[in-house]
Amino acid sequence: MSRVTLLQWQMLAAVVDHGGFARAAEAIHKSPSTLNHAVHKLEEQLGVALLEPVGRQVRLTESGELLLRRARQLLEGAEVLEDVAGRLAEGLEAEVVLAVDQIFPPDALAHALEVFSATYPYVRVQLHETVLNGGIEMLYDGRADLVVSGLAAQGFLGEPIVTVNFIAVAHPEHPLHQLGRALDLRDLERHRQLVVRDSALRQSMDAGWLKAEQRWTVSHLATSLDMLERGLGFAWMPETLIQPALAAERLQPLPLVAGGIRKAPMQLIHRDRDRAGPATLAMAEALLNSVTLCCEAAYDSTASNE
């Protein structure tokens, strides 16, 4: 058990910050004698001289500087603890569970989390990067507060958040690009398609699979992208994810007669909007706003490049 209290450290910090006992007493509404007694008691308990006189003022000794620097960390931690306790008492959630489909623009997700953290730095975030039915399953099971998905959830109302373009692509040296003509379904069926596995545990689906004779199924879009750039297959990929690879010509769109671009409208779905706490509502707002900002930035960048 510590013999020293936070109040004693607060009083010492006040004396140092205000340049003496009289000014500190006026600032924190204590008498100079109370401050003097608290600091001397602190020195006695620690067995270390913390202050030394300099004319009519006082300053920290070398030991005092070290100890007060450490003490300020304790004081800041105590303030944070009280702030978190107050927010919890007002109904603030300790944690927000977010399930986001991997096709959601990564820049928008990162920006939303950054904005959210600036307002609620001590609310934990559980981010689940899902595929297809994975997020919807978490919603049905009550395991997610917010879900961003390209699929509808029966019994829930979703709010449109963004439409993601999928582009059929392959490495420039892939055999499909060597045909030198427009491609149809029969051409694709003869080659390996890369598909991302549904993360749902119960009702998984094979969205986008063309029943190609060869199929590799992976668990993450990043793995699919890596395999595409190695020339190991073709796939429909989110435009926001492959823009750098397209610009560097590591990937090229397939010249399909139809279906080369697919659109996937995404929704933001609350588990229970009426009972959502302030942190969950703030996360939802951050996601909606970040999509607008990031899409505008992407448009401005494309326009300037043209």
N, C-alpha and C positions, 0 to 999 in steps of 0.2 A: 504494500500500500504506500503510495507516494505521500511524503510529508508536506509537499509543496502544492499549493492550489493554483488553478488557472488565474484566479483573481489577483494573486500576488504577481504573476508574470505580466498580467495586463497593466497593473500599476507601475511596474518597472518600465514597461514599454512606453507608457504615457509620459513618465518623467524624462525618458530619453528623447522621445519624439517632440516634446514641447520645451526641452532645454532647461528644465528645472522643476522643483517641487511646486512652486507657487503657480506657474502657468499650467502645469498638468492638473493641479487641484481645481483650478477654474474650469478647465476644459472638460473634465470628467465628473465635476460636481462632488468632489471629495475635499476634505480639509487637508492642508499641507501636512499637518501632524499625522493624519491617518496614512498618507502616502509614505511619509518618512518611517513610520513604525513598520509598515508592510515590507518596505525594501530592506530595512535593517533585520527584520525577522527572517526574510528570505536569505540574506547573507549568512545569518547565524545558522539556519537550518542546513545550508549547503556547505558551510565552512569555507566560503570563497568570497573575496571582496569583489563586488560587481560594479560599484561606482567609486570615482575619485574626484575630489574637488578641483576645479579650475577657476580661480578667482571666486566670483559669486555663483558660478554655475557648477554643474557636475557633468562628468562624461564617463562612458563605460571604460572599465579596465579591459585588458586584453582577454582575460577570462570571461568578463561580462559580455563582450562582443560575441564570443563563441556561444555562450549559453543562451543569450537572448535570441541569436539567430535560430537556434534550434527551438526555442520556446515559441517563436512566432509561427513556426510550422504547426505546433500544437494548437495555438490560438486559432489559426486559420482552419484547421481541421475541426475544431469545436464549433466554429461558426457554420461550416458546411453541414455538420451533423444536425445542428439546430434547424437550419434551413430545410434540409431533407425531411426532418421530423414534422416540421410545420406543413410542408407540402403534402406529406402522407396524411396528416390529420385533415387536410382540406379535400382529400379524395384523390390525390395524385397517385397514379399507378407506380409501382416499383419497377415494372418491366412491361415492355410492349413486344408482342410476338408478331413478326411480319413475315408473310410468305409471298415471295415475288418470283414470278416465272422468269427463267433465265433469258427470255427474249426481251425483257424490259430494258430500255436503253441504259447502259451502265453509268454513263455520265449523269443522267438524271437521278439515278438511285444514289450515287455518291453525293451529289449536291443536296439531295433531300436529307440524307443522314447528317451531313455537315450542318445544315440549317437547324435541324431538330436538336442536335447536340449542343448548339450554342444557347438554346433556350432551356433545355432539360439535360444538363450534362451528367446528372446522377441517376437518370432513369436508364436501366439496362435495356438493350435492344437484342432480341433474338431474331436473327435474319435467317430464313430458310430459302435457299435458292431451289425452286421447284421446277418441274417440267409437266406440262399438260395437266392431268388430273391431280397432281400432287398437292397443289395449293387448295383446290376445291375439297379434296379429302380432309385436309387439315381444318378447313372451315366447318365441314359437316361434323367432325369429331370435336369441335370446340377447342382446338389446339392453336388457333391463330386469331389474333385480334383484327388484323387487316390482311387482305389477300389481293394481290394484283395478278390477274389471270386473263388469258385470251378465251377462256371457256365460261359459259354461263353456269350459275349455281342455282339449282332448283330451290325455291323458297327464300331466295335472297335477292335484293335489288342492288344492282351494281351501277356505278357511276363511270361513264366513259372517261378514260384518262389519256390514251394515246393509241394510234394505229401504227403498227410495226410492219414495214415492208420486208418480205422475204424474197431474196434473189437466188435463182438457180445458178450456181457457180462451180468452177473446177479450175485446176491449175492450167496455165496457158499451154503446157505441153501434154495435157491429158488427151487420150485418143479421141474423145468427143469433139475437141476443138480442131483436131486434125482432119475431120471429115470435110471441112470447108463448105458447109451448107447449113440450111436451117434444119433443126432437129425435131423429131417427133417422139412420141411415147415409145415406139419400138426401138429407137436408138438408145434411149435411156435404160430400158429393161435389160440390155445386154451388158451393162456396166455396173460396177459396185456403187450402191447408194449408202451414204453415211446418215444414220438416224440417231437421234438422241432419245434415250430410254425415258419412258414415263416414270416419274418418281412416286406415283401413287402405289400403295401397297396392295390395294384390293382390286379396283377397276381401272386397269391400265389400258392404254389405247395406242395404236400405231398411226397417228396422224401424219400424213405426208408421205407414207411409204407407198411406192409405186408397184409393189410386188416384184421388184427386180430380182433376177436370179441370184445376185450377190448382194448381201446386206451386212454391214457392220453396225452394231448398236453400241453406242457409248453413253456415258452418264452425264457428260457436261459439254456445253457448246464449245468451250475452249479446246477440248480434246478433238472435237470434230473439225474445228478451224485448223488445228495443227496438222491433222491428217490430210485435209484439203490442200494445204500449202505444200505438202510432201507428194502430192499427185496420187493419193491413194483412193480417190473416189470423187463423187460429186454429191452435192447437197443443196438444199434451200437453206440459206442462212440470213439472219437479221441484218438489214442494211447497215444499221448503226455499228454493229460488231465488226463488219468486214470492210468498212470504208478505208482504213489504212492499207489493207492488203490489196484492195482494188486500185487505190491510188499508186501503189508501188508495183502494180502489175504482177503481184504474186498469185492473184486470182483474177479470173475473167468471167463475166456473165455468159451463160450458155445461150446460143442463138436459137431459142425454142420458137416454134411456130405459134405457140400459145402457152400460157401458164408460166412464163419465165419469171413473173413477179406475182407474188401472192400477198394479200393484205390480211393482217390479223388485228382486228380491233380488240383492245384490252380494256378491262374494267377494274375499278377499285371497289372492293366489296368489304363492308364492315360486318363483323360477326354480330354485333348489336349496337347500332349507332346510338339509340336512345340511352343505353347504359354505358356508353364509352366514356372513359375519363378524359381529362384535359390533355394528357400526353398522347393518347391514341388519336384524338381529334387533331392535335398539332402535327402528328406524323402524317395523317391523311392530307392535311393542307400542304405540308411541305412537299409531298409527292406530286400533288396536282400542280403546284406552282413551279416545281423544278422541271417538269416536262415542258411547260410553256417556255421557260427561260432557255433550256438546253436546245429545244427545237428551233427557237428563234436564232440562237447563236450558230447552230449548224447551218441554217438557211443563209445567214449573213456571210458565213465563211465560204459556202458554195458560190454565192453570188459574186463575192470578191475574187474568187479564183477564176470565175468565168470572165 
